[in-house]
Amino acid sequence: MKRLVLLLFLFPTLVLAQEDLLEELENQAEVSQEVEAAFKGLKIVNFESTKLVQKRNLYFIVAHRFGTVKNGVDDFFGLDQAVTQLKFIYGITDGFNVGIARSSFQKIYGLHLKYNLLQQQKDGFPVTIAGYNLVTVNTLLDDQILPGVSFNDRLSYVHQFVISKKVTKNLSIEVIPSFLYESYVRFDDQDNAQYLIGFGGRYKLTKRFSLNIDYGAHLNRSSQSLFKNPLSIGVDIETGGHVFQLHFTNAQPMFENGFLGQAAGDWSDGDFYFGFNLSRVFNL
């Protein structure tokens, strides 16, 4: 009789414990359904990937682009015309990042937000979607050359949806619908509001090496413009949890407003730039 009474008292607790255990297992199953590591770097080459900085991590990134290799030994294959970007990116949460950067190209400062919207699932949602917003300030614009230039004229804005899919264990692809607004444009028939679409991909060659490529198609470029669509190819090298990126590109600027609208190189003419990205991660 005592055992029966004890069982009656314990039964609700056992049921609740079982429900909690099942709920925990279901949550773990849901987490395990997420497709991760479509891209190992925060960027493919120039375009953003869907990878984000984890919560309370701080990335310090040094991005470097040499000058064009076209001039050969005259400027040591671009060494004399190099530009550098320094960037800090902080993970406020696993799905929300904020970053600040400064580039020696046109002495531009930038502030960006990047955030996860939807995650690819193994047996569910087919793609990962992130949002990316950037505002930049061009401090090189000179009011002596451009009389009456205002602070607003120095501003550019970029808004992107970054959509990736891990197709196989080795292959990931990406589409990046993009909107660029430049307060100051160089050509009379260039709209301030510009529309572009980017494409990119990563193919894993070995455990530590991958081949990356991205391209951006400008949809309403000025008929007077001499700039080209950005095309870049490079490799990711994974070293002890970090990714070292080497690449060739026809766009020397590293901010989105620069490479989307001002890619000056022409691959068909041997006019492109060598560059690399180095990153250091701090756990705060």
Steps between C-alpha positions, in 0.01 A plus 500: 500500500781738588664427165174578318462832681863588425447414135194721482700791640794443268298439184435872417867578555609214273258614229622859520864390495431285194329791325795730582742240366302455179479878455876531549564223247265669253681831546833328444362336188382837373841655559673208330284558191670834429745493211820671611832608347374580151787750502799511735590865435288807577544590133513284190752737340346846482137412571378410847427137580226384736753421774472722810728571794391306808366668813758699700773437242696789351662466158785728399548480122781643288403503132764597244483566127810568297487717188441357155744234382471640147789746542745221584832590658441877462313495833604145597175341384286737706702511821546878473126566464358287782197589712402362840179461697487446878176359638354400838191274513326409826240229557226652716318167465569195285261645244578873517833672423617860490818616330706814446782548250732748333654468153790696355316490165336846485548514881161340552347413838219247525251359749307181429242264648469133404233268632358154446140480379447133413719190527523214252359174640596148395138397445333841509571852383731473195726807542664728755408870477689786665455876480784748455484880531792739454547876517830658392652848513745608230733749672716548190244714315659844495282813516770686306459261208124463552380838630199473726546132580307416818523221754199329343684493166767283662255228605423172326261225608490129418220255581528131416327168548764227515349164398715187516447129453734218597435271203739220598764444765751678273291747297323815623342768281362847567281771346516860628229747383650843570394863515759780492418866557776754432428858599770621259536336157766573238287478186196707405292202392586285801208458738577546867300183564676202343395136481732203485499127549795302620587133457756296684614153588744292700636157413693311765811347341657345811441509874672840525472652149204628301461682169277811514353722229252790493359734236270803505274611214415873501149541357479877437856622451559833322561472126800732550659290773836332444457277807448125471302234680706356788640150444721337762658160556695376799575227752420453867770341714384375841772519764419404857143626498582814301452566129772664290370625164706564185337630184513683167234757414435779251372724784753666730244663738388275785183673622186389316428843354852490351518157338133502392523833321869571442676183384760649267692192386443302181582130521520468120777763500699345784389785726425349843618516860646252746377514860461316827294506821644421844282461809558466873224391737467616861260336747357769729 
